[in-house]
């Protein structure tokens, strides 16, 4: 991945370095997993999880934003508005996730025709470390929710027997654990550079990252003022934005 010189390098470069380290470590782990008979079902064109909410740091959002075209930026902003509408109307975290998947829909960076991410090299951590040990149908919205008690019990038995899972869900837990240094690098870089941290929804933060007034307040360590700017942009909600 190319490291681009920019005013946010103090927070983006540590994240990019951590992405690269994660890529190497994950690749090594996957090689060993395959040698032990393990199987990962994720691959090119598989996009069943691309309508899930994605939590990121503002540092990660800046990495993504720097690589987007104006059309992609516009699409991210439209998606962010839909995310906010969902956050305002959802009555619980569970409802928020479900309606994100069914109503907010797929990430605008996804090419629906091919199932490919159009910003793959700058995708955030959560998109990098989510791997499934089961076929894509188990990642699709509605599959787990529609299971009856017998089907759910069988699913959990199969998960428990599958190496690499946490014993409860079909995602590969060690690859998520290996990504934790990326979160740590992002947190430290933001704290060192700005004296505060910003976390939240991927599309909301990528949109706010392109707002000069918002970024000016963040860079000055002004959490309350940054929140006010986000509120003026109608992108402030406790479920999708944390500044502090």
C-alpha positions, 0 to 999 in steps of 0.5 A: 500500500502506498503511503501518501504524504498529507497533513494527516500523516501522523495518524494515517501512517501508523494505521497503514503500517499496522495494516501491512503488518496485519496482512503479513501475520494473517497470511501466515496464519491462513497458510498454517490453517490451510495446512491443518485442514482448515477452510476459509470460505471468503473470496473474490466476489463474496459480499454477503457481509458487506451490508453489516455496520462497520466501526472504525477510527477516524484515522482509518476513515482518513486512510480510506478517504484519501483514496476515494474519487469524488463520486465515491465520496458522494456515495459515502455521504449518501450512505452516511445519511441513511445510517443516521436515519437508522440510528435515530429510529432504531429502538435497540442495538439489535434492531439497528444492526438488522435494519442497517442490513435490510434497509440501509443496505450494502456499502456504496464501495461495493461493486454489486455486479462483481461483488468486489470492493472498489476500495479494497486496498484502503478498506478498514480493519473490520473488513480486513479481519472478518473471515468465515469458516462456513459458506457465505449463506451463513453471513447473509442477513436472515439466515441465522435469524430464521433458524428454528431451535433445532437448526440453531442447536445444530449450527452451534454444534457444527461451529464448536467442531470447526477449528478457528471459531470461537465456539459460538459463531462461524467467524474465525476468531484468531484473525480478529485477535491478530488485528487488535494492534491496528486498533491500538495503533489508531488509538495511540496515533489519534491521542498523540496527534490530537489529544482525543480519539474519534470512533464510530460508523465507517461511512459517517466518519469518512464523510466527516473526515472530508469536512474541513471545519470538523477536522479543524476542531478535531486537530485542535483537540476540541471535542465539543466543537467537533461534535457541534459541527457533526450535529450541524451536518446532521451526522451526530448520534451516540450510536455512530459517533464518539469523540473524546 
